[in-house]
């Protein structure tokens, strides 16, 4: 019998597969797209595929260190490539790419949170660690998870905010004359929905056990 967690993981897997197909399609077939845009789409597709596989046995066999390195480089790609474009609105350009960078950073962080947990002191004693070292081991075991929880929480909150922002951008404006943000969002509504659901799914995967 499937547990509620398994059902949520199944729904998220379907979501990530759809996102991967959409991002891959745009990365390969988008007419007039530049090299940076194509790489962006391909990175989003790779992230969605990895997220779809992560809750299952295939995803759990992925090397944690390799995943961390690859997605750390992907997280750096988005702000650094914004710096290469010499525009008057460089800050706006970087800010617009931070949600994607945060998603990649969350992917790099997940192996650490789910496979790098500290060993509880009672397990250390059972494994033969001398009792005199229990206090030191307990100090490391309580400090590291607290800092990791803060990083996970900040990433999750930021991704949830990005999800709400992306999902509400294509909505019809209540103003008689839509502003520039709504006019720009209307040109690619599916892209904003894709980014929003991806950020939402990533935040859930950060908080859920898998």
TILUM-808560 format. One record per residue (C-alpha): chain; residue number from 1; x negated, y, z. Coordinates in steps of 0.05 Angstrom, whole numbers. Layout:
// residues N
{'A' NUM {X Y Z}}
...
// end
This chain:
// residues 210
{'A' 1 {0 0 0}}
{'A' 2 {-28 68 -20}}
{'A' 3 {-41 118 35}}
{'A' 4 {-22 191 28}}
{'A' 5 {-96 207 18}}
{'A' 6 {-101 158 -40}}
{'A' 7 {-39 189 -72}}
{'A' 8 {-69 259 -67}}
{'A' 9 {-135 233 -95}}
{'A' 10 {-97 201 -154}}
{'A' 11 {-61 267 -168}}
{'A' 12 {-126 306 -164}}
{'A' 13 {-159 256 -211}}
{'A' 14 {-105 267 -263}}
{'A' 15 {-112 342 -254}}
{'A' 16 {-188 340 -262}}
{'A' 17 {-183 296 -324}}
{'A' 18 {-135 346 -357}}
{'A' 19 {-182 403 -338}}
{'A' 20 {-241 365 -367}}
{'A' 21 {-205 352 -433}}
{'A' 22 {-184 425 -439}}
{'A' 23 {-254 452 -422}}
{'A' 24 {-288 403 -469}}
{'A' 25 {-241 419 -525}}
{'A' 26 {-255 494 -519}}
{'A' 27 {-330 481 -510}}
{'A' 28 {-334 442 -575}}
{'A' 29 {-279 470 -619}}
{'A' 30 {-271 543 -596}}
{'A' 31 {-279 586 -659}}
{'A' 32 {-326 645 -652}}
{'A' 33 {-350 625 -583}}
{'A' 34 {-421 644 -566}}
{'A' 35 {-473 597 -538}}
{'A' 36 {-462 621 -466}}
{'A' 37 {-387 609 -470}}
{'A' 38 {-397 539 -498}}
{'A' 39 {-446 521 -442}}
{'A' 40 {-396 549 -392}}
{'A' 41 {-341 504 -418}}
{'A' 42 {-386 443 -421}}
{'A' 43 {-408 455 -349}}
{'A' 44 {-335 460 -327}}
{'A' 45 {-320 396 -364}}
{'A' 46 {-378 360 -330}}
{'A' 47 {-356 385 -262}}
{'A' 48 {-284 363 -274}}
{'A' 49 {-307 293 -295}}
{'A' 50 {-351 287 -233}}
{'A' 51 {-294 310 -189}}
{'A' 52 {-246 260 -221}}
{'A' 53 {-294 203 -207}}
{'A' 54 {-316 225 -138}}
{'A' 55 {-261 194 -95}}
{'A' 56 {-268 126 -128}}
{'A' 57 {-323 73 -128}}
{'A' 58 {-353 99 -193}}
{'A' 59 {-361 168 -164}}
{'A' 60 {-389 143 -98}}
{'A' 61 {-446 110 -136}}
{'A' 62 {-471 177 -163}}
{'A' 63 {-539 196 -133}}
{'A' 64 {-528 251 -82}}
{'A' 65 {-594 286 -94}}
{'A' 66 {-586 286 -170}}
{'A' 67 {-515 315 -163}}
{'A' 68 {-540 369 -116}}
{'A' 69 {-597 390 -162}}
{'A' 70 {-555 391 -225}}
{'A' 71 {-497 431 -196}}
{'A' 72 {-544 478 -159}}
{'A' 73 {-574 496 -226}}
{'A' 74 {-504 502 -255}}
{'A' 75 {-485 549 -198}}
{'A' 76 {-545 593 -214}}
{'A' 77 {-529 593 -289}}
{'A' 78 {-466 635 -282}}
{'A' 79 {-493 697 -246}}
{'A' 80 {-562 694 -279}}
{'A' 81 {-533 693 -350}}
{'A' 82 {-490 753 -331}}
{'A' 83 {-554 791 -315}}
{'A' 84 {-583 778 -384}}
{'A' 85 {-528 819 -416}}
{'A' 86 {-547 892 -411}}
{'A' 87 {-479 924 -401}}
{'A' 88 {-455 984 -362}}
{'A' 89 {-409 939 -320}}
{'A' 90 {-462 889 -297}}
{'A' 91 {-431 884 -227}}
{'A' 92 {-362 869 -256}}
{'A' 93 {-393 818 -303}}
{'A' 94 {-427 781 -246}}
{'A' 95 {-365 785 -201}}
{'A' 96 {-323 753 -256}}
{'A' 97 {-371 694 -259}}
{'A' 98 {-376 683 -183}}
{'A' 99 {-314 637 -179}}
{'A' 100 {-347 589 -228}}
{'A' 101 {-412 593 -190}}
{'A' 102 {-376 579 -124}}
{'A' 103 {-343 517 -155}}
{'A' 104 {-410 490 -177}}
{'A' 105 {-440 507 -109}}
{'A' 106 {-384 468 -76}}
{'A' 107 {-401 408 -120}}
{'A' 108 {-474 413 -99}}
{'A' 109 {-453 418 -26}}
{'A' 110 {-405 359 -24}}
{'A' 111 {-457 303 -24}}
{'A' 112 {-489 336 37}}
{'A' 113 {-425 340 76}}
{'A' 114 {-399 270 59}}
{'A' 115 {-465 231 60}}
{'A' 116 {-510 271 106}}
{'A' 117 {-472 269 171}}
{'A' 118 {-513 265 234}}
{'A' 119 {-514 200 273}}
{'A' 120 {-475 204 338}}
{'A' 121 {-515 193 401}}
{'A' 122 {-479 129 421}}
{'A' 123 {-496 99 353}}
{'A' 124 {-568 120 363}}
{'A' 125 {-570 84 429}}
{'A' 126 {-540 22 398}}
{'A' 127 {-594 24 345}}
{'A' 128 {-648 23 399}}
{'A' 129 {-664 97 407}}
{'A' 130 {-691 108 478}}
{'A' 131 {-643 142 525}}
{'A' 132 {-693 197 540}}
{'A' 133 {-684 223 469}}
{'A' 134 {-609 224 473}}
{'A' 135 {-605 297 493}}
{'A' 136 {-648 320 435}}
{'A' 137 {-610 277 386}}
{'A' 138 {-544 303 412}}
{'A' 139 {-567 375 403}}
{'A' 140 {-585 363 331}}
{'A' 141 {-521 325 319}}
{'A' 142 {-477 381 345}}
{'A' 143 {-514 440 314}}
{'A' 144 {-518 414 243}}
{'A' 145 {-445 394 235}}
{'A' 146 {-422 462 261}}
{'A' 147 {-463 500 210}}
{'A' 148 {-441 452 155}}
{'A' 149 {-369 463 175}}
{'A' 150 {-377 538 169}}
{'A' 151 {-406 532 99}}
{'A' 152 {-351 484 78}}
{'A' 153 {-298 529 107}}
{'A' 154 {-325 592 73}}
{'A' 155 {-329 556 6}}
{'A' 156 {-259 529 14}}
{'A' 157 {-229 597 33}}
{'A' 158 {-264 632 -25}}
{'A' 159 {-242 579 -75}}
{'A' 160 {-170 583 -50}}
{'A' 161 {-172 659 -59}}
{'A' 162 {-200 649 -129}}
{'A' 163 {-145 598 -145}}
{'A' 164 {-90 646 -124}}
{'A' 165 {-122 702 -165}}
{'A' 166 {-129 660 -228}}
{'A' 167 {-60 629 -223}}
{'A' 168 {-25 696 -213}}
{'A' 169 {-62 735 -268}}
{'A' 170 {-21 707 -326}}
{'A' 171 {45 722 -291}}
{'A' 172 {87 777 -322}}
{'A' 173 {72 845 -294}}
{'A' 174 {126 883 -256}}
{'A' 175 {100 949 -284}}
{'A' 176 {133 978 -347}}
{'A' 177 {64 983 -379}}
{'A' 178 {18 924 -360}}
{'A' 179 {-51 944 -336}}
{'A' 180 {-116 922 -370}}
{'A' 181 {-123 860 -326}}
{'A' 182 {-55 833 -346}}
{'A' 183 {-67 848 -419}}
{'A' 184 {-133 811 -417}}
{'A' 185 {-102 752 -381}}
{'A' 186 {-47 747 -432}}
{'A' 187 {-99 730 -486}}
{'A' 188 {-119 666 -450}}
{'A' 189 {-65 644 -401}}
{'A' 190 {-83 570 -404}}
{'A' 191 {-155 587 -387}}
{'A' 192 {-135 624 -324}}
{'A' 193 {-88 567 -303}}
{'A' 194 {-145 517 -315}}
{'A' 195 {-193 558 -273}}
{'A' 196 {-141 566 -218}}
{'A' 197 {-122 493 -212}}
{'A' 198 {-196 474 -215}}
{'A' 199 {-212 521 -157}}
{'A' 200 {-152 495 -118}}
{'A' 201 {-172 422 -130}}
{'A' 202 {-244 435 -111}}
{'A' 203 {-222 468 -46}}
{'A' 204 {-179 407 -29}}
{'A' 205 {-236 359 -46}}
{'A' 206 {-281 399 1}}
{'A' 207 {-233 390 59}}
{'A' 208 {-209 319 45}}
{'A' 209 {-246 255 64}}
{'A' 210 {-271 214 6}}
// end
